[in-house]
Amino acid sequence: MRDLIMLAVTGFVLIIFGIILQGCTTVKPYEREHLADRVMQFDAFAEEVMLERHFLETREGSIGGNGGAGGGCACN
């Protein structure tokens, strides 16, 4: 009886694993241009955010834990 239960659990796990793997698809080379689009990025305006953060850090004369030390002149 114990072997039958183990066989059923193993079969169930394999079926679930197979269903999960069906969600993994390959991306064709000509489809990659759509995935690399700026709209598809998590933060579409990363450059602007970094630039604004740089201005704020140089005005305040401090760095907020996400970069290195710098002066207040914004010339680095």
WOGI-V193850 format. One record per residue. N is the residue number from 1. SS is DSSP state (A for helix, B for strand, O for the rest). Layout:
BEGIN
n=N ss=SS
n=N ss=SS
END
This chain:
BEGIN
n=1 ss=O
n=2 ss=A
n=3 ss=A
n=4 ss=A
n=5 ss=A
n=6 ss=A
n=7 ss=A
n=8 ss=A
n=9 ss=A
n=10 ss=A
n=11 ss=A
n=12 ss=A
n=13 ss=A
n=14 ss=A
n=15 ss=A
n=16 ss=A
n=17 ss=A
n=18 ss=A
n=19 ss=A
n=20 ss=A
n=21 ss=A
n=22 ss=O
n=23 ss=O
n=24 ss=O
n=25 ss=O
n=26 ss=O
n=27 ss=O
n=28 ss=O
n=29 ss=A
n=30 ss=A
n=31 ss=A
n=32 ss=A
n=33 ss=A
n=34 ss=A
n=35 ss=A
n=36 ss=O
n=37 ss=O
n=38 ss=A
n=39 ss=A
n=40 ss=A
n=41 ss=O
n=42 ss=O
n=43 ss=O
n=44 ss=O
n=45 ss=O
n=46 ss=A
n=47 ss=A
n=48 ss=A
n=49 ss=A
n=50 ss=A
n=51 ss=A
n=52 ss=A
n=53 ss=A
n=54 ss=A
n=55 ss=A
n=56 ss=A
n=57 ss=A
n=58 ss=A
n=59 ss=A
n=60 ss=A
n=61 ss=O
n=62 ss=O
n=63 ss=O
n=64 ss=O
n=65 ss=O
n=66 ss=O
n=67 ss=O
n=68 ss=O
n=69 ss=O
n=70 ss=O
n=71 ss=O
n=72 ss=O
n=73 ss=O
n=74 ss=O
n=75 ss=O
n=76 ss=O
END
